[in-house]
């Protein structure tokens, strides 16, 4: 799609450089995953961009899909990260960011699942802000260990928390950095990327926020005592460099929710043909299978050659 054929070949060409003693740091060209719980079906994918494929560079995007807990009390985390451009260890930083937030969420998944079911927005926002700052703070510590500058060994981070409980339609997005959050409803895309908030201390319990005009935003009980999700022996790290983003939404039957890194968000916003194509493909009554989702996610658009990572959620 676009004004002409893309510059690069449509299939992988050069492999990234490998070191014999560091084979565990290699990154696959493509990662594909999926699941179905309660009322929702998930598809997720991370693709190396055409530019990186041509140059033999590793995929800078990382993807983690993990379930914590069992039965209706389970909580699914989808985390995606993008390492800093033009830095040699960007792929390692992105993978590490996903691992750290995965560990933090996994240790606190019971409390998080309870707060999601009870729609405790203030507790969720404060707790997830804290876990995100701590996870990205680990990257700063790793940068020092590797002898790198913090701005080199860093990553954006975007996450979805999805309860397996079929009676709970609350979906929680949080993260730091650019990308996209879109909702497909009645065949039309809505850009619902939340505004980035300043680095303010987490709001105390009982602090209400201005009412939203959008009916999809929830009016929640904010009068629950604040309890840390994860007890820390040391003080929390400094705030992340980029502002924190957070949104709680209530899914409707037939909705599709898409979270993605800039590699897909930018062409989706900038190329109407791609937006229309994905709307047609993903508005069906049934979610696409893994192979079909992969084919859709890798539709090429001239002028956009970065890695693409996307997670799409279809509501029954």
N, C-alpha and C positions, 0 to 999 in steps of 0.2 A: 504494500500500500504506500501511498505518498505520490510525490511528483515524478518518480521514476524507480527503476530497480535499485535495491540496496547495494551498497558498495561492496560488501563482503560476500563470500560464499555462504550458502544456506546451511552447510553442515560443518562440523568441527574439522579443523586442519591440524595445526600444531598443538602438541601436548606441552604442558608446563614442565619446566626443568625439575628434575628429581635428584635428591641426595640419598645415597645408599643408607645412611644412618638416620634419615628423617622421613621414611616412607609414610609414617603415620600422619604427616602433615599434608599429604596430597589431597586434593579436592576433586571429586567427580565432576564431570561436565554438567550433569543433570541429576537432580534428586526429585522424586515423585512420591507422593503419599496421599492417603485418604482414609476416611472413617465415616461411620454413621452411628449416632446416638440419639435417643429420644426423638425429637421432631426435626433434627437437622442432619444434613449430609455435608461432609467436608472434603474438599480437594485442595491439595497444596503442591507447589512445584517451585524449583529454583533452577534457572538456566544460565549457563555462561553466555555472555553477550558475544555478538559477532566480532566485535573488535578484539576482545580477549582471545577468542578462538583463533583469529588470524595471527595474533602476535605470540601465541603460546603462553599466555598469562593465565594464572588460576582464577577461578570464579571468586570475586570479592564478596558476593552475597552468601549468607549462610541461612539455613532453615532448620528449625527444630519443631517437631510435632510430638507431644508427649501427653500421656494420660496418667493422672495421679488419683489413687483411690479406686474403689470398685462400685459397681451397681449404679443406682440413681444418685449416689453421693460422689461419684467420680467428677473430676474436673480436668478438662482438656486445655492445654496451653499450645498455642501456635506462636512461635517467636521467629522473627526474621531480622537480620542485621546486614549492614553494608559497611565494609571497611573503607578507610580513607583512600581517595584516588591517588595513584602514582606513588604508593608506598609498597615496599617489597613484602611486608608481612600483613597486608590488609586482610587477606583471607583468614589468617590465624586470629586476628583481632575480632573479626565478625563471628567466627565459630566460638571463640571464648566468651563473647558477650551473650550468645545464645545459651551456652552451658551455664553461665553464672546466673542468669535470670531463671533458667530452668530449675537449678538447684534451689534458689530462693523461693520460687513459687511452690515447688514440690514439698519443701519443708513446712510451708504454711498453707497447704492446699485445703485442709479441713476448715480452717477459719475463713479462708477466702470463699470457699463454697457456701458456707453459712451466710456470710455477708452478702453474697450475690443473691441467694434465695430470699434473704430478708430485705434486699435492696437498700443497703446501708451505704449510700453514695459517699458520704464524707469519710467514713472509715476506709472504704476501698481506695478513694483517691489518695488519702494520706499514706496508707500502707503501701500501695503500689508505687507511689512517688519515692518512698523510702527504699523499697527493694530495688527500684531502677537505679537510683543514685548509688546504692551500695554496689550493684553489679558493675556499673560503668566505672566506679571507683577502683574495682579490681583490675580493670584494664590499665588504669594509671599506674598501679603497683607493678603490673607485668611490664609496662613500658620501661620503668626504672630497672627492672631485673634484666631486660634485654638490651639496655643501653640505648633505648630509643627515646625520642621526644614524645610527650603525651599526645600532641596533636598528630603524630604519625601513627602511633599504635592506638587507634580509637575506632569507634563504629557508631552508626545510628542503630536504633533498636525499636522495633514495632511489634506489639503483641496483642493477641486476642485470648480472652478467657471464656471458655464455653462449658457451662454445666451440662452434665449428662441427664439430669433430671428432666423427664418429658413435660413436667408441669411448670418448668421455669423457662421463660423465653427472654430472660435478661442476657445481654451480650456486652462484654466489657472490653474496650480498647484502651491501651495505654502505650506510651513510648516516648522516645526522644529522637528528633531529626525528621527530615523530609521523607515524603512518600505519598501514598494515597489511601483514603478510606472512602469507598463508594457503596451506594445502595441501589440495587436494581429493583424497581417496583413498577408493575404495570407496563413493562417494556421500556421504561425510561431510566436513565442513570441520574442519580443525585450525588453530588460531591459533598460528603458529610465530614470531611476532614476537620477535626476540632481545632480551634485556635490554640496556639501555643501559649502557655501561661508563664509568667515571670517566676524566677526562683524565689518564691515566698515560702516561709515555713508552712507546713501542713496546717490547714484550718482546724481549730479546736472543735470538739463535738458540740452540736447544737447551733453551729453557725450556718444559717440558711443562705442560699445563693438566690439571685434574682430569678423569677419565674421565666421559663423559656416559652416562646410562642409556639414552637414546634410541638405538636401533640405526641410525637414519638419520644420526647425526653420524659424521663420519669420524675414524678414528685415523690421524694423518698423520705423515710424516717431518719432524721439526723440526730436524734436524741439518745444514741447508744454510746456508753462510755468507751473512750478510745483505749484499745489494747494493742501493743505492738504485735505485728505478725511474727516477728522473729527477734528473739532476745539477743542482743549483741553485747559482748563483753567490752568492746571498744566503741568510741564515738563513731557516728556515721561519717562517711567521707564527705569531702566538699561536694557541692551540687554539680550535676552534669553540666557540660559547657552549653548545650542547647536547652531551650525550655522544654518542660514536661508537657505532654499531651495526654488527655484523658477524656473518655466519653463512655457513658452508659446508655444503651438503647434497648428498646423493647421491640422484638421481632414480630412481624405479622406473617401469617401463612402466605406462602407464595413469594416472599421476599428472597433476594439474594444479596449477600454482603461480601464485598471484595476488599481485602487489605493487601497492599503491594508496596514494593520498594520503588524508588524513582524510575527505574528502568522500564516499568510498565505504566506507572502513574503519568509520566510526562507524555508519552504518545497517546494515552487514553484521553488526556486533556487537550492535546494539540492536534490530533488527527481525527476528524469526525468520522471517517470511514471505519476506523478501528472501533470507535465507540458504537457505531451502528452495527457492525459485524458481531461484536461480543454480545450486544443486546439481543440480537436475533438468536444467537447460538445458546445463550444462557437463560432465556425466558421460557423455556419449555416446562412442561409439568414434571419432567424427570430431570435430575441432575445428570450431567455428562459422566461417562465412565472415565477412568484414569487416562486411557489413551486419547480419548477425544478432548479431555481437558488439556492435556499436554499439547496437542496439535493447535488448539485455540490459543493457548498462552504464548506460543512461539510464532504467531503470525508476525511477519516482519514489516517494519515501516521505515521507509528511507529517512535517514537522518537520526535514527535512534538505534544505537548499537551497544548499549550497556547491558549488564546482567539484568535478568528479570526474575523476581521472586514474588509469588502471589499465593494467597489463600482465599478461597471462595467458599461461602457457606450458603446452602440452600435450605429454606424452611419449608417443611411439609404443610 
